[in-house]
Amino acid sequence: MSATAAPNPPESPLRTLFCIGVTQEFFNAGDEERAAVAAAIPPAFARLAERFGVRVLGTLDDDQLMVGASAAWPWTSYILADVPDLDTAARICGIVRDTEVGDGGVRLWRYLRIEARAGRPLFFGTE
């Protein structure tokens, strides 16, 4: 394929895939602790457009076909979004670092991993 075959869209926004995995700590936790983690996740990732100026394009949750911790690929869940810049992508990853679970002072990063892959929209397969 020649270098001119693919259009060169603007650098912004970045097409970003946020890959989220569940750690073994989640599965080691008791029912009450797991419930607290599950309760902390939706508000932590709520209103991404409003809070970070992103456009969420889609999500995927693999929790029915994947059981157990996901230390790396394949991940448990994904958020695909157009993100203004790398700093914003890092701030969204920071949600896992900053969110407290329950009243124990434990942060979400104990139970979840997050990684972002950023690029540009693919120039084919869009319909």
VEXDREN-72311 format. One record per residue (C-alpha): residue in one letter; z, x, y. Coordinates in steps of 0.1 Angstrom, whole numbers, plus 2048, in hexadecimal, padded with zeros to 3 digits. Layout:
! VEXDREN-72311
("A" (Z X Y));
...
//
This chain:
! VEXDREN-72311
("M" (800 800 800));
("S" (7F7 80E 822));
("A" (810 813 83D));
("T" (7FE 7F8 852));
("A" (800 7DD 837));
("A" (823 7D1 840));
("P" (829 7C3 863));
("N" (844 7D6 876));
("P" (85C 7BB 883));
("P" (876 7C3 89E));
("E" (895 7D6 893));
("S" (8AC 7BA 89D));
("P" (8B9 7A5 88E));
("L" (8C1 7B7 86E));
("R" (8BC 7A4 84D));
("T" (8DD 7AB 83D));
("L" (8EA 7A3 81A));
("F" (910 7A2 818));
("C" (91A 7A8 7F4));
("I" (93D 79D 7EB));
("G" (94F 7A6 7CB));
("V" (970 79B 7BD));
("T" (988 7B8 7B3));
("Q" (99D 7BA 794));
("E" (9BC 7B5 7AA));
("F" (9B1 791 7AF));
("F" (9B0 78C 789));
("N" (9D1 79D 785));
("A" (9E2 786 79E));
("G" (9F5 767 794));
("D" (9E9 744 79A));
("E" (9FB 740 7BB));
("E" (9EE 761 7C9));
("R" (9CA 759 7BE));
("A" (9CD 737 7CF));
("A" (9D8 749 7EF));
("V" (9BA 760 7ED));
("A" (9A3 743 7E8));
("A" (9B2 731 806));
("A" (9AD 750 81C));
("I" (988 755 815));
("P" (978 736 825));
("P" (988 739 847));
("A" (982 75F 847));
("F" (95D 759 843));
("A" (95A 739 857));
("R" (944 735 876));
("L" (932 756 871));
("A" (917 74B 88A));
("E" (930 741 8A4));
("R" (946 760 8A0));
("F" (92C 77B 89A));
("G" (90B 76D 8A7));
("V" (8FB 76F 884));
("R" (8E4 756 874));
("V" (8EE 74F 850));
("L" (8CE 74B 83B));
("G" (8DE 744 819));
("T" (8FB 74A 801));
("L" (8FE 74F 7DC));
("D" (91D 74D 7C6));
("D" (91A 75B 7A3));
("D" (93D 750 798));
("Q" (930 739 77C));
("L" (91C 754 76B));
("M" (931 772 773));
("V" (956 774 768));
("G" (96D 790 771));
("A" (96E 7AB 78B));
("S" (94E 7B8 79C));
("A" (954 7DD 7A6));
("A" (92F 7E0 7AF));
("W" (90E 7CF 7A9));
("P" (90B 7B3 79E));
("W" (921 7A5 7B8));
("T" (933 784 7B6));
("S" (925 774 7D6));
("Y" (90D 77B 7F2));
("I" (906 771 815));
("L" (8E3 777 823));
("A" (8E2 777 849));
("D" (8CF 783 867));
("V" (8E8 799 87A));
("P" (8E3 7A7 89E));
("D" (8EC 7CB 896));
("L" (8FF 7E3 87E));
("D" (91F 7E0 893));
("T" (91F 7BA 88C));
("A" (919 7C0 867));
("A" (936 7D8 866));
("R" (94C 7BE 878));
("I" (944 7A4 85E));
("C" (94D 7BD 842));
("G" (96D 7C2 855));
("I" (977 79E 84E));
("V" (982 7AA 82C));
("R" (996 7C6 83C));
("D" (9A7 7B1 856));
("T" (9AE 78F 845));
("E" (9D2 78B 839));
("V" (9D9 777 819));
("G" (9F7 760 81B));
("D" (A16 76D 82B));
("G" (A1A 78D 817));
("G" (A08 7A4 82F));
("V" (9EE 7AB 814));
("R" (9CA 7AC 820));
("L" (9AB 79D 810));
("W" (99D 7BF 807));
("R" (9B5 7C1 7EA));
("Y" (9A3 7A5 7D9));
("L" (97F 7A7 7E6));
("R" (965 7C3 7EC));
("I" (949 7BF 805));
("E" (92B 7D3 80B));
("A" (90D 7CD 822));
("R" (8E9 7D6 81C));
("A" (8D4 7D5 83C));
("G" (8AE 7D6 841));
("R" (893 7C1 84F));
("P" (884 7A1 842));
("L" (86B 7A6 826));
("F" (847 7A0 831));
("F" (83E 78D 812));
("G" (84D 772 7FB));
("T" (85A 75E 818));
("E" (84F 73B 80D));
//
